[in-house]
Amino acid sequence: MDPIIVQFGPLAIRWYGVMLATTIAVSMIVGYRYGPRFGIPTAVLDRTALTFAIVALAGARLGYVVAHPAQFADPVEILRIDHGGLGSHGAIAAGLLYLVWAARRYGVSLWALADVFVWAIPIGSIFIRFGNFMNGELYGDPTSLPWGVRFPTAPDAPRHPLQIYEMLIGALILLWARKIASHRRFDGQVFWSIIVASSIGRVFLDALRSDMRAVGIITLGQIPALLLLAWGTFELLRRGRAAAGPTQDPGDIPRQAT
């Protein structure tokens, strides 16, 4: 594996950058497809899509900095996007805050808008994790399983290719979310379904990263994932009950006159 696709002198085109750009482009295409279906005018998407991508990237960078403070003793390093990485939970937090502002600014439903932009999560799991794989990073613990990969950055033993696992999970979530979107019953159903499914995947995959444990057996990435899992489950149950409407007591059903 090689992180560089092609190099022209000092200019290098890297897999991670190409996969990140692909994620943004594909997410916008999908968002524009679902926007009108979810009640979000195309004009609103024109005003928010690019800004959302910028804000989410800034949040992802800030999230990584907060999670790895030792790497940024010099504040200038924060701006060196070629050093360090991005944090997915930072992107989610920043993106959601921007959507709160945008929904109020343009007079649309916050959760309908979230349903439009949340596709970036599973799409990013597919493309960006491939970039991580080519970089030889974010692998798991050593394994004796036949599909273990010996990464150049960890040649001691074959390891769990967590990037590939997450790509597969992202593809499954994407297919599942499409079915949910086709029978969407309330604003936010797609958003919270993807958040819950992605959080479950993160909790299980991070269990294979013992080097990242922060509190007992809990890793740093599992903490926000568990919080999002609890929040998302609560929202799906609450909003699902509200969408179903009040249940009618059989005693309230008027009897037909005879």
N, C-alpha and C positions, 0 to 999 in steps of 0.2 A: 504494500500500500504506500502511496505517495501523496502527500497533501497538495502538491502542485500539479495542475493539469498541464500547463505549458508556461515557459518562462522566456522572456525577451530581455536579455541583459538584466538590469535591476528590477524590471517589471515582471511580477509573477502572478499568474491567474490561479487561484487556489480553489479546491473543491468546496471548502466551507463557504467562501464568499459567493460562489455560484449557486450553491444549494440555498443559502439565505435569500438571495435575490429571487430564486425560483419559488421559494415559499411565499414571498410577498406577492409575486405576480399571480401565482395560482390562487392564493387566498382572495385576492381582489376579484379575479374572474368568478370564483364561486360566490363571493359576497354580492357581486352585481347580479348574479343569477337569482339568488334567493331574496335580495332586498325587496323588490316589488311584491313578491309573494307574502312577505311578512309585514307589509304595510310601510316600508321605508322607501320614500321616493328616490329615484335615481339622482336627482339634484342634491339630496342630502349626502348620498354616497360620494358624489363628486367633490363635496366640500370636506369630507371627513376621512376618506380612505387613506390618502397619503399621509395626512397628519397623524392618524392612528398608528400607521407603520412606524413613523419617526418616534412618536412617544413610546410605543412598545419597545423599540430598540433601545431607547435611552433608559427605560425602566429595567430592561434586561441587563444592561451594562451596570447600572447602579446596584441591582440585586446581586450581581456577581461580586462587585466591590465590597458590599456589606458582608457577604458570606466568606470572603477571602481577604480580610484586611491586611494580613501580613505581606501580601504581594504588592501593596500600594503604599509603602512608607513614603514614597515621593508622590504627592498629589498629581503631578504631571502625568504619571503612569496611567491615571484613570482615563485620560484622553487618548492614550496609545491603544487604539482598538486592535492593533496587531499583537498586543500583549494581553494575556489573560483570556477571558471568554465572556459568555453571556449567561444570565440566570433566567430560566423560564418563569419562575414565580414572580420575579421582578417585572417581567413583561406583562403578566396577567394583572398584577396590581396596578401598574401604570396605565395599561390599556383600559381597565375598568374605570379608573378615575377619569380618564379622558372621555369615556362614553357617558359618564354621569353628566359631565359638563356639556357635551355635544347634544345629548337628548334634551336638556333644558334649553340650550341655545336654539335648536331647530324645531322644538315642539313635537318631538316624536317619543314613542315609548322606549324607555331605557332598555328593557329586556328584549324588545323586538330588535333593537339595534345590536344588542349583545348577541342575539341569535345569528345575526348577519356576519359579525366579525369573529366569532368563536371558532370558525372553521380553520383559522390559522394554527390552532393547537394541534390537531391530528395531522394536518398537512405538514407542519413544521417537524413533527415527530418522524415523518417519512423522509423528508429531504434533508433537514439539518442534521439529523442523527447519521445520515450517510456521510455528511461532511465530517462529523466527529469520528466516524469509523476510519475514514481516509487519513485523518490527523493522528490516529492511533491513541485516542483519548476516551475517557469515560467508560473504560472496560470494567469488568467485574472481578470477582475473586478467582483464584486458580481453580481449574476444573479438569477432571479426567474424562469428561463427556467427549464423544467423537467430534462434535462441532466446535470444540474449544479453539480459540485463535491465539497464536503467539504473536503479540504485538511488538513492533520494534522498540517501543518505549518501555516495554516490560517483558524482556526476553527470557525471564527466569522460568516461566511455565505457561502452558496454554491457559487462557482465561475466558470467562463468560463474555461473549460479544454482546454486551448489554445494548449497544447501539442497534444491532440487528433485531434484538428482542423488541426494542421500543418501536422500530420501524414496522414490525409485524403488528404490534398492538395498535399503533396509529392507524394502520390500514383497516383493521377490524373496527375500530371506533368510527372511522370515517364512513364505512359501509353501514354501520348500525345507525349513525346519526342521520344519514340520508333517509332511512326508513322512518325515523322519528319525525323528520322534517316534512315528510309526505303526509303524515297524519297528526300534525302539530295541533295541540288542543289549547295551548295558552302561551303567551309571551314568556320567554325565558326557558321553555322546555328543552330546546336544543342546546342552549348555553349550559344550563345546569347538568344536563345529561352528559355532555362532553367533559365538563369539569369533574363530575363524579367518576366517570370511567377512567379518565386520564390520571386522576389522583389514586385510584385503586392500583393502576398499573405502576405508578411511581412508587407506591408503598412496597409492592412486591419486588420490583426490580432493585430498589435501593437496599433490600435485604441481602443482596449479593455484592454489596460494596462495604465490606467490614472496615476498610480504611477510612471511611467517611463518617463513622459513628461519632455522634456528638454527646448524646445523653444515654448511657447504657447501651442498648442495642439499637437505639433510634438514631438514624442519620440526620444530618442537617436538612437534607431535601425532604425527608419524611414528615418533618414537623409542619411546614405549610401545607403539604399534601393532605395530612390528616385533618387539619383545620378546614381546608376546602372541601374535603369529603363530607365532614359533618355538616357544614353550611349548605352544601349542595343537596345533600339528602333531605335536610329539613325543608329547603325551598321547593324541591320536587313534590314532597308529600303535601306541603301546605298549599301550593298553587294547584296541584292536581285535585285536591279536595274542593278547592274553590271553583275550579273549572267544571267539576262534576255537578255542582249545585247542591242545594239542600235536599236531604232525603225526606221523602214524604211519609209521615206516619200513616199506616193503613187505616187508623181510626179517623183520619182527616179526609179520606176519600169519600165523597158523597155517594150515597146509595141511589141506584137508579129507581125511579118511581115505578111502581107496578100497578 
